[in-house]
């Protein structure tokens, strides 16, 4: 009997680059790096755009490295979820060793750029973000919903990184920017976790506060969204921005709060999706409003 052979589709450079982009989650990294660039522009003095683009590059590399290590560690779990089973590692389009080499090189280059072209504190922040996201947050995801709190720490480092890269110091402004992004991540991530809860549970992830789509989880999202309102006034109080941006921040904060309240009232998928989309709107509006107020 003749053997039949299936010709594999040749791997093109474009396909390989797409796999690397998927491994490092470049679209997600763009939102993270955006807040770092905005914080850099908020710092006092003239904006050094050459230095800012190096910050963007270093931030992309560091974030991509952390995302890649996360996928390496969760490659077997990714096979269980619909949204992740076509990633390069679970789909066997990339070997584990290739992914490890890419992540190590990308992360090392990112930390070097931040430390050499910005300052040593920036390099330390970049390295800390990789370690916390990879070594602490990723293993905790299957253990406890508290992992979201841990993951929010490296997730809030980018705006602090942007300020420190521009000023070389940790001031009240850096911590304020950190706090805004830290608190924002809870309603943002829980809205996503609500929508994807069924898929997450296939891999053993219980990332909602109570582990379920219920009033308790919705209440937690509502409370963290509420906390963004007083925190949103702080940039004005500490002269980081003016009254125009304060009005814009309060406007988007109350809208975000209304969406969180709708989730608490209805506890349905439609409200969760609206909160998720609202979270994507909130952060850019806040950061852009402050930068425009400075200009």
N, C-alpha and C positions, 0 to 999 in steps of 0.2 A: 504494500500500500504506500502511495506517495505521501510524503509529509507536506503539510501546507505551512507556509511561513507568512507571518504578518509583518509587513515592513513598517517599522516605527517611523513616525514623522520626525524628520531631522530637527534638532534643536537649533533655532536661529539665535543670533545675538539679541534680537529684540525680545524673544521669548525668555531668554536668560535674564535680561535686565528687568523684565516684568516680574520674574520670580524673585529677584533680589528686592524689588520694590515691595512685593507682597510680604516677603520675609521680614523686612524692616518696617512695614506699615507706613509707607511714606505719606499717605494722605492724612493719617492720624498725626504723624510727626509734624506736618505743616501747621496744624492748629496749635500744637505745643510750642513750636518755634516762633509762631506769630506773637504770642504773649511775651516771649523773651525780647523780640525785636521792638515791640511797643514799649516795654519797660526801659529798654536802652534809650529810646527816643525821649522818654519822659525825664531822664536824668538832666540835671542842670548843665548849662553850657551848650556850645555848638555841637551839632550831631556829626560825628565822624562816620560817614556812610561806608567808607572802606572797612573800618573796624566792625561796623554793624554787620556787614555781609560775611565777615569772618565768623562773627558770633552766630549768625544764621547757619553757616556751614557746620561749625562745631556742634551746634545744638542739634542739627539734623542727624549728624553722625552718632552722637551720644544716644539720642532717642531711638534711632534705628537699631543701634547695638542692643539696647535694653529690650526692645520689641522682639528682636531676633532671638536673643537668649530665652525669652519667654516662650517663643514657639518651639525652640529646641526642647525645652523641659516639658512642654505639654503636647509634643507631637503625637503620642499615642491617644491622648484625650481628644485632640483635634479630629481624629478619625471618627469619633462618635457623634460629632455635632454637624448639622447640615451646613451651617455658615462657615465652617473651617475645614471641612474634609477635602476641599480642593486646594488647600495651601500647598506650597512646594514640598514640605517634609512629609505630611501624611499621604500625599499623592505620589510620593517616591520620585518626584522630579529632581530632587536635590538630596544628596547624602548628608548625614548628620555632621560628618567631619568637614564637609564644604561649608555648611552653615556655621559651624563653630569658628572656622578660620576667618570667614567673612565678618562675623560679629566681633571677634577679637581685634582684627585689623581696623575695622570701622570704629569701634569703641576707643581703641588706643589713639587713633588719629584724631578723633573728636576731642578727647581729653587733652591731647598735646596742643591742638589749636587753641582751645580755651585757656590753657595754662600759659602758653608761650605768647600768644598775640593779645590776650586780655590781661589776666593776672592769675597768680597761683590760686587765689580763692575761687575763681571761676572754674579752674581745672578740678579743684576739690569738689565743688558742687556737682560738676558733670559726672565725676567718678562715683560720688555718693548716690546720685540718681540711678545709675546703672546697678549698683550693689543693692540698694533698697528694693528696687523693682524686681530684680532677678532673684536674689537670695532670700528676701523676706516676703515680699508680696506674693510672688508666684506660688511658692509652696503652701501659703496660707489659704489660698482660694478654695481649696477643697476641705479645709478644716473648719473655718469659721467665717461668718459674714463680717467679722472685725477686719478681715483682709482689706476691705474697701477703705477703712480708716488708714491703714498702713500704706496702701497704694496711693492715697491722696497726698502723702508727703512728697514722694518724688514727682508726683503730678503737679505739685504746686511750686516746685523749684524753678521752672523756667522764668517767670517774671522776676524772681529774686536774682536769678543768674543774670538777666539782662541789666538790672540796676547795678549789681556788683561789677559786671564787666565794664560798665561805663564809669563808675565812680571809684572802684577799688575798695569799697567799704560796705559794711552791713549797717545801714541806718534804719530808723523807724519806717522810712519809706519802703525799704526792701521787705521788711516784715509785714507791712500793710498789704503790699502787692501779693505776697505769699498767702496771707490770710484770705484775701478775696478769692483767689483761685482755689485754695484749699477747701473753703466752704462750698463754692460753686460745684465742686466735683461730686458732692453727695447727691443732690437732686439730679444732676446730669447722669451719673452712673446708674443710680437706682431706676431712673426712667428707662434706660437701656436694658437694665437687668429685668425690669418688669416685662418689657416687650419680648425679650429673648429667654425668659425664665424656663420655658419648656426645653429649649435647646441646651441651655446651660446644665439643666438637671440630668441630661443624658450623660454628661461627663462627670457628674457628681458635684457640680458647683451650685451652692446655695448662697447667692450673693445679695439677695434682698435682706433687709434688717431682721425680719422675723422668719425668713426662709420661704415666705409665701406672698402671693399677691393679695394682700388684705389691708384693712384699715391701719394696722400697726405700721406696716411698711410705708404706706402713703403718708401717715402722720410724721414719720421720721423725715421724709422728703420735704414735707410742708414746713417743719420746724427749721431745717437747715436753710431752706429758701427764705424764710422769714428773717433769719439772722443776717442775710445779705443786705437788708435794708439799712440797719444802723451802721454796718461796716461800710456800706456804700457812701455814707456821709463823711467818713474819716479822711479820704483824700482831700476834701475841702478843708476840714478842720486842721490838718497838718500841712496845708498849703502845697499839696502835691498837684492840685488842680483847682480850677475856679468854680464859680457858681453855675455857669452854663453847663459844664460837664456834670455837676452835681444833680441838676435837674434831669439831664438825660439818663444818668445812672439810676436815679430814683424812679423815673418813668419805666425803664426796662425791668427794674427790680420788682415793682408792683405788678407789672404784667406777668413776670415769671412767677410771682407769688400767687396770682390769680390762677395760673395754669396748675400749680401745685395743689391749690385748694380744690380745683375741679377733679383732680385725681383722687384726693381724699374723699370728696363727696360721692364720686361715681365708681371709683375702683375698677375702671374698665380699660381695655386696650387702647381705645381711641384717645382717652385723656392722657394715658402714659405716652403715647406717640407725640401728642401736642406738647407735653412737658419736655420730651426729648428734643424736639425741634426748637422749642423755646430756649433750651440750654445752649444750643448751638448759636443762637442769636445773642444771648446775654453777654458772653465774654468779649466777642469782637466789639459790640456796642460800647461796653464799659472802657475798654482799652483805647479804642479810636477816639471816643469822646474826650478822654483825658489828654491824649496827645494833641488833638485839635485845639483844646483849651490852652495848652502851652504855647502852640504856634500863634 
